Amino acid sequence: MSAEPSRAPPAPCFRLLLIEDSAIAASVVQSHLDAVPWQRAELAHEETLAAGLARVNEGWDVVLLDLSLPDGEGLEVVERVRAVDPHVPIVVLTGHDDVRLAERALGASVQDYLVKRGLDADTLWRAIRYAVSRQQLLTQLARAMAEARENEANLHQLIARSADGVIVLDPSGTVLFANPAAESLLGDGRPVAGRGCPAALCAGETSLEIGGQQVVLDVRWVDVDWQGRPSRMALLRDVTGRRRAEELRSRLERSERLAAVGQLAAGVAHEINNPLAYVVANLELLAREVRRLAGKGVATEHLAQPLADARQGAARVVDIVGDLGVFARAEANEAVGPTDVNAVIESALNIVHSQMKHRARVVRELASVAPVSGAEGRLTQVFVNLLINAAQSIQEGRVADNVVEVRTRDQGREVVAEIVDSGCGVPEEHMHRLFEPFFTTKRAGEGTGLGLAICRNIVESCGGTIGVSSEAGVGTCVRVRLPAWASAELTPRRASPAPAPARHEEPARRARILIVDDEPLLLRALRGLLEASHEVVCARSGREAQRTLRLDVNFDVVLCDIVMQEGTGIELHEWLEAELPALVDRVLFMTGGGTSEVSRRFLSAHAGRVLPKPINPAELLRRIDALLEARAAEPESV
């Protein structure tokens, strides 16, 4: 006869009493309890303290207690529950994120203090299990101490074997007893009987430096009778691993938020580029019209300066949006190659201009330096972070009295970039922690403490180093060292559209141009730019362009947007390759920024025929002329 396979015993079912006046909060607690299927709990709920007190002595495993009830408030609620049952484990569940109140509650023999706002299922279940196990330990200790008058050695043996550290102090703070676990936890600061406790053990979680490392201990104090006299017992548990896991989870959550910000920046840049494209094109049309009127003797002097200012402003928006796109673009953040650090710094200065202009003057000392090994987008992120730190160290309103200097120089096989500010500086006691994740010297709401840690990671991933020197009240210098690129050849950066007027000489011949874009205002603006010199036909989608080309293939240039709602530029290009291959090389693609991996790969493969939005009118005419010159050598038939 075969034996039945053994089965794991079922998890214990905890009996919980919730005293909480909010039905919504009670529902949230119940949902958290139900979220862990391998744990079982029976939850009873009372909305008033009086109703709860009437049931406290029914043998609950844990009482979950709100501190703000219609008929009770604060620690008085704890005291009234204790008066009914001195031994029932209590876990405070409250909306008050008050450190002092938490310390007082924990000192009043509450097992845990949980804030509703940050509560999740894991935290709630951990507190319940911990409260029950701690109460079991306290019960065992109390029973053992009651028996200690007959056999005190048994008590010492029980405590000595406890995985938790145990320290007993007399009313003056002198150590009466410490078990091996306590001695192990406190390391070189181990307690010695007859002396004062060597460590400040506050109720709750306490961070101590032990053996050169930071250790987090969870400390609970209880009043006991020890050898016939009143004493205090501290129960110690090492929770360093749990705290580090929580910090790691928080770091991952913040990293996900940063990634989401990068995606948002890329999307915003794309959405701005489309309307900005027809703003730039229409400003060029206005400039042409002003010149035409001036040539006929019409007084236009009063329009020249406002128009020049508007074009300059548009050019500045183009630069800022372009820099934002580089900052957020995934491939720029990953691809490592030869990078012009001076151009990266200029991009970063454009991005932080609004934060800097009311705080300090910017002084550039950018020498002609070798290209560095790095990723353009990631290095832009470094200098944006460093420049924002420099700006935020200076109070607004005294621009003339403050300066941020940005310097670059070659030093051997390295390029050195320095950002020096005249801000408040960093106190000496904080210097060694500047690159720690989540450490910040800024005011609440100004920083997450991740900026310098991210900068160091990026710089070191490029093979460089970063260092800080500072003096409180004087200022700070951040020095970035990056290895020079092995080859002298530098990949050219994106050229920003200049506000200078486009060329207006007559083209070699009048051409037929098909413009494909789903932005009506951009179609109208581009038509206005080109129809004086060429015949222009417009299509508002890739599908409409296909219908047009089925009827008429005699186009010298096809100017096509990449992203459209009905038939994308990529789909139109694939259709041309299959149906009208002779037109494939006559296509120029327009883009406000690739928003998908497919779009980015396509643009990279056809980089020589891509016009970034907003389109520089002079560059547009130049590219069309180049296609027409190539077209002149083609056979007449399509």
Salt bridges, closest charged atoms under 4 A:
GLU20 OE1 - LYS116 NZ 2.78
GLU46 OE2 - ARG55 NH1 3.07
GLU58 OE1 - ARG55 NE 3.35
ASP66 OD2 - LYS116 NZ 3.54
GLU76 OE2 - ARG80 NH1 3.74
ASP97 OD2 - ARG117 NH2 3.03
ASP112 OD1 - ARG220 NH2 3.97
ASP120 OD2 - ARG249 NH1 3.80
GLU152 OE2 - HIS156 NE2 3.43
ASP164 OD1 - ARG237 NE 2.98
GLU205 OE2 - ARG242 NH2 2.49
GLU205 OE1 - ARG243 NH2 2.17
ASP218 OD2 - ARG134 NH2 3.64
ASP218 OD1 - ARG220 NH1 3.09
ASP223 OD1 - ARG232 NE 3.41
GLU246 OE2 - ARG126 NH2 3.42
GLU246 OE2 - ARG242 NE 3.94
GLU246 OE1 - ARG243 NE 3.62
GLU271 OE2 - HIS270 ND1 3.41
GLU284 OE2 - ARG288 NE 3.85
GLU284 OE2 - ARG291 NH2 3.61
GLU284 OE1 - ARG311 NH2 2.91
GLU284 OE2 - HIS504 NE2 3.52
GLU289 OE2 - ARG292 NH2 2.42
ASP323 OD1 - ARG494 NH2 3.12
GLU331 OE2 - ARG329 NE 3.52
GLU331 OE1 - ARG600 NE 3.35
GLU346 OE2 - ARG364 NE 3.05
GLU376 OE1 - ARG329 NH2 3.96
GLU376 OE2 - ARG493 NH1 2.27
GLU396 OE2 - ARG359 NH2 3.51
ASP401 OD2 - ARG398 NE 3.22
GLU405 OE1 - ARG407 NH2 3.00
GLU414 OE1 - ARG481 NH1 3.47
GLU418 OE1 - ARG407 NH1 3.27
GLU418 OE2 - ARG409 NH1 3.34
GLU418 OE2 - ARG479 NE 2.61
GLU436 OE1 - ARG433 NE 3.07
GLU446 OE2 - ARG443 NH2 2.62
GLU505 OE2 - ARG503 NH1 2.47
ASP517 OD2 - LYS613 NZ 2.95
GLU535 OE2 - ARG512 NE 3.30
ASP552 OD2 - ARG512 NH2 2.82
ASP556 OD1 - ARG509 NH2 2.83
ASP556 OD1 - ARG631 NE 3.19
ASP561 OD1 - LYS613 NZ 3.28
GLU577 OE2 - HIS573 ND1 3.90
GLU597 OE1 - ARG600 NH2 3.23
GLU597 OE2 - ARG601 NH1 3.88
GLU619 OE2 - ARG622 NH2 2.79
GLU619 OE2 - ARG623 NH1 3.21
ASP625 OD2 - ARG503 NH2 2.90
GLU634 OE1 - ARG586 NH2 2.54
GLU634 OE1 - ARG631 NH1 3.09
